[in-house]
Amino acid sequence: MRKPKPSGLKLVTGTDRADRANPDEPQPDPACPDLSDHLGNEARVEWGP
């Protein structure tokens, strides 16, 4: 069996159908993760604010 596509990908490709939508699909947290302590100075600059 094929792995199901995420709803966002179906929406972009035009194959999204309401009758096949998964209401229990997990939604990722859109927040940016915190800066890790192990990163060096150059990586911290690239990470941003």
C-alpha positions as CSV (number, residue, x, y, z in Angstrom):
1,M,0.0,0.0,0.0
2,R,1.2,3.5,-0.9
3,K,1.9,6.1,1.9
4,P,-0.9,8.7,1.9
5,K,-0.1,12.2,0.7
6,P,-0.5,15.1,3.1
7,S,-3.5,17.3,2.5
8,G,-1.4,20.3,1.7
9,L,0.3,18.5,-1.2
10,K,-3.1,17.3,-2.5
11,L,-4.4,20.9,-2.4
12,V,-1.4,22.1,-4.4
13,T,-1.6,19.3,-7.0
14,G,-5.3,19.7,-7.5
15,T,-6.3,16.2,-6.3
16,D,-7.9,17.3,-3.0
17,R,-11.4,15.8,-2.5
18,A,-13.6,16.6,0.5
19,D,-15.0,13.0,0.7
20,R,-11.5,11.6,1.1
21,A,-10.2,14.1,3.6
22,N,-8.7,12.8,6.8
23,P,-10.1,14.9,9.7
24,D,-7.5,13.3,12.1
25,E,-4.5,14.2,10.0
26,P,-1.8,15.7,12.4
27,Q,-0.9,19.3,11.8
28,P,2.7,20.4,12.5
29,D,3.3,23.4,14.8
30,P,4.3,26.3,12.5
31,A,6.5,27.9,15.1
32,C,10.3,28.1,14.6
33,P,12.2,25.9,17.1
34,D,14.5,27.5,19.7
35,L,18.1,28.1,19.0
36,S,20.3,25.2,20.2
37,D,23.1,25.9,22.6
38,H,25.6,23.7,20.7
39,L,25.6,25.9,17.6
40,G,28.7,28.0,16.9
41,N,28.7,31.8,16.3
42,E,28.5,31.5,12.5
43,A,25.5,29.1,12.7
44,R,23.8,31.4,15.2
45,V,24.1,34.3,12.7
46,E,22.6,32.1,10.0
47,W,19.8,31.0,12.3
48,G,18.4,34.5,12.5
49,P,16.6,36.3,15.4
